[in-house]
Amino acid sequence: MTRKILEVNLRMKRMLTALLGLLFVCSLDSVTQAKETGYQKIDQETAQQMMEKDDGHVIVDVRTREEYDEGHIPGAVCIPNESIGCDSPEALPDYEQIILVYCRSGRRSKEAAEKLSGMGYTSIYEFGGIIDWTGEIVTEEDTMKLWIDDKEVPVTWEENPSVEELRTLCPLTIPMSMYGGFEQVGPVGESITREDEQTTTQSGDIVLYSGDQIVIFYGSNSWAYTRLGHVELDQDEMEELLGHGDVEIRIE
């Protein structure tokens, strides 16, 4: 009996040693890959698990805007691979933020991940193409649309209770007023859920202020806001739309 127990224990030790060795090799491969490419390649199951964490990550869809509108991962920001040059994208102000990158099949996401790494971003994870995605996908039809005066603008909305309540109030027409030389402010019409956090806004950010006012920025400010979304236009375009007088917005 004792001999059999010893043999079983020996087999278990060998299996454990082999498993630890395999894990070490996989970890080493991941570190080596990150050093060689500047980003880590992960599978889509791992990407889904990372998306469930509240760690400030951002999901980046590097397909064209047309492809993005046809269907994208919830909460993803559209930054077309072709638009990524030498300057860091305005939607990615934090160089240490966790960035999860995908495209249609995996080719453009690798190119984009390499370019972002070259700019100095340090936590890039590339997970292939949406054609293999088994999680939720949202389309343009599911997304609220925003017009500034008569111009429809591309918006990436947040996934939070404030946006969901705003959706139930649509269609909304809101007269906006210029304020401070960096924002336009207008009344929602009633108070909705607020989850204010101290925030430094960027041009294009859409926020809820005091629970009953919507603010769209063409500059920057620091205050306690609830994030609602981001207009995917550069600062010059936002200044052209908002920096020359009061406007009216429509949300549907």
C-alpha angles and dihedrals in degrees: 000000000000091000092052091050090051091050092050091048090050092051091048091051091050092050091048091049091050092048093049089049091052092049090049092051092049091049091047091049090052093050091046091050092050091051093049099044104021092237139063125246112220134176121251094251089059090046091054091050091050091050090058092061122093095224102123094261122160127214113218123200107196097188123106120285090251091055090046092053091052090061137325142169111277113267094013119145117223112231107157114222090232090059094056107098133141098313123075114252114256090232089062107055095149113076092193096048117118107255121196111196130196140156134175102292106356104266100096092040090059091049092048093047091053092049093048090049089052089056091057105265107149108192107052122152120185117199107176131241138346089230086078096041115123097181131086120308125194126201135206089263090062093050128087114242127220130206124190103203101316098334120099110217129198112251134184106206124208121245102237141112093262092059091046091053091046088054091057090056094055138152090058130172112193127184108220131204129205115246134180096350092276109065148034120223132196140166120262090205097240140026118273134183113299130197099180120193130173102267138179104211129210132208108287096028117137115204142170115239124197090349095280109055129075119214128194118192131215090170135022137279139164119228143115107288141152110236116235104168148301132259107228097223128108123253095261090055092047092050090050091053100041109018102073105061143317117318140191122234130201125200121192 
